[in-house]
């Protein structure tokens, strides 16, 4: 291969530096287009059926994006007049929230009552001057008896109350809009919290979730990426024993990351909770390329070559192996394109590009940098380290007959365990218990009731059908059925409004707390009620334009995605069984996350064989051996099996972040196999027998494999520090699989070769050993 | 808060060339003069009957229709009276809404429900909610009375080749759904061409366009199409007016609660 760039780099290092830097800057310049997105929609593609159902429902009824603020007084009684005054103050202030459409609280609840044969519709607490102990007691009695409020805006025991702010974001700059809403509400609650130290405020709802997504992403960006940098610099200094060589690697890494982010910017991508850690992952993967090249150069320098000769030779012997390992890693990440989740696809593509850029910059720029910097010769590896590897080789050769069945047994057991993992995606649990969002939501669930919602839209099939007594009856029965389910904490239904109106229209006689019997009666009660409602508190969130459909909003305990899907299915079956004439759609953010886990898992499992195939084909090409390519399948697959098996013991829950680990880690761990088998093959081709070839492989790459594993594990361990579980779980499991892969490559792979790849000369011996074993 | 508003007002005045006048309302009374002229030019129409189709649209363009009839009676120096009868949808047919506008106190409102043959008074405090699920609030449709707003003249502007006054109207009623409205009034005939409604957080909520003006009795301009667009939800409502008739000889007896029960 004519490496013209290499000659150029060695003769005119400064020219090379200049044009490569110019290229890198041109790429990096695209970073100006990058922006953060923290809304939950980044997890769903526009074709996602649940996303489409969600958008359809949001279009038919008013939007349900919300911010929920809950208040708990130290006294434990929200109906204390002082607390009610704060609730009213917060309710009034909340109307000033940017993009707000409506505000619901116990104080502005539109209470209806029969007064002098007229229908009175009024805020439960209209005027602070009316507020005394008697008024507070009456508010308490009404609120705690109101099905629309209890379990939703006030807890059963009256110890917590909530204010729900519904917003409609223009969706021009999602992230800005979310933080505008969040910060506006926070400013009010922070002020109130300072003025009323006995009150505690909690923040929930979709806006708080979106805000948590983006704030955790920013946390990762500002803490994990720099930390990773420090870790890398320390490791490089330790491995290369040369400040300037380490500096050269840092330059390569910085350029790689800048160019990766820049190209993402040019491609119109954005940063999110998933892609914000691309720099960390790329750094981890990029280090190896440079280290290989520098270590070789230092080795050749110690051998007495001139600097230019040493660099030139180091580049020549490393170009292909580093290219192969980079391409396999990139292929592993590219299979993330099969994911259902757009940001995971972005993660895969950005990392794949980053890995290839790292290879490119290493090959183009590093020779020039090494020419310019006066680098040290490094240090000669003490010989006892090599003997450690030799001893390990001896040990494996001696015990391979134990190692083989033991590995098989472990693989079977962990394989069984692996299948016991359950797919589970709960957006709430993506956040570590230490995060403010998670703590708020946990308290809300414990005190107020469920914070996961499912909306059911039931279509009567004809305009004004919502007023049809038969339809209302069906809705009421459906709501009643939902309330019998243990997971359900609150059901909000228009049938309760009809019952209340019927009672009000009949002099508040409790006997009339039932559904109207005639359609015109129901329609006119509703019309009257609607004409009495103030701005923003209309029924458009429950009824569609021509009153053909109604939305039943159900609050649930935090459910795993499996139970969530089961509940959806139960509700659908009930409807089909009892009222097949009405069509029903279900939707909510929680339901979307419940579905995405399953959908994504299916598509990732389907993509795994393809990744296996491409990567094995690359191995066959690079090893130039069908046989070794086939053998490599086992050590490449087994680590993921053992890793996911151990995961069952650790957690047992597979979320979106983990569903991509199998294909992602495959591309990384394959490097160990490539290096080991390549050396093994060289020895065999030179005519040595299996045992000698294995000793040679251990001696020449064993130590290097351990070092790269340490680097990779450190890199993925940094991800474990993320408060965002998709990232921390991904880091933990990938790290585990990489460790397992090393063990498999150093113990199982040689044992397997000893058993099944005996050379022709020793083939007879091999067969007899085999027979002995079986016999 | 107050300081910020004042500063904003001062800045606005400065930018409009009223540097010496720090208060927004102080436009030399021009806003009020325009409003008075508008009110005065529309005096003397006595009574009218009309039929209206309401076309409601959501952000996706799905439509729903309502049919109503409206009888109106002019009351000198008091608020006007209005009676609205619902024809469609069928299940509210015959439902009738009676309104007595007042100067200086809240309007009186009643609803007749034919299904139970009863008249119910409605708390007029809540006049800011949607009228029959449309983008019009009751307060957008009620008669124009001078004491319902404070007026501030903002500027002259040409709207589709028609010279117009731009007047800011701040509602005096604390239960209004708006912080302010801005009206474009044609300088020749004092027809209202366009109104922008701002919600309580001062964000633009809706825009009303009044189109297809017709001249009746050689004096009174009436728009045959009122088109309201909600900018926050993307929903809209068109009011299509047909068959306006004047001089039907209506009296106050046609607008009391007994008349409500007879309305069909």
Interface residues (C-beta under 8 A of the other chain):
Chain A: X59 X60 X62 X63 X95 X96 X97 X98 X99 X100 X101 X117 X118 X119 X120 X121 X122 X168 X463 X464 X467 X505 X518 X519 X520 X521 X522 X523 X524 X525 X527 X528 X530 X531 X532 X533 X534 X535 X536 X537 X538 X539 X540 X543 X544 X545 X546 X547
Chain B: X56 X57 X58 X59 X60 X62 X63 X64 X86 X89 X90 X91 X92 X93 X95 X97 X111 X113 X114 X115 X116 X118 X120 X121 X122 X123 X125 X126 X128 X129 X130 X131 X132 X133 X137 X138 X175 X177 X199 X200 X201 X203 X232 X233
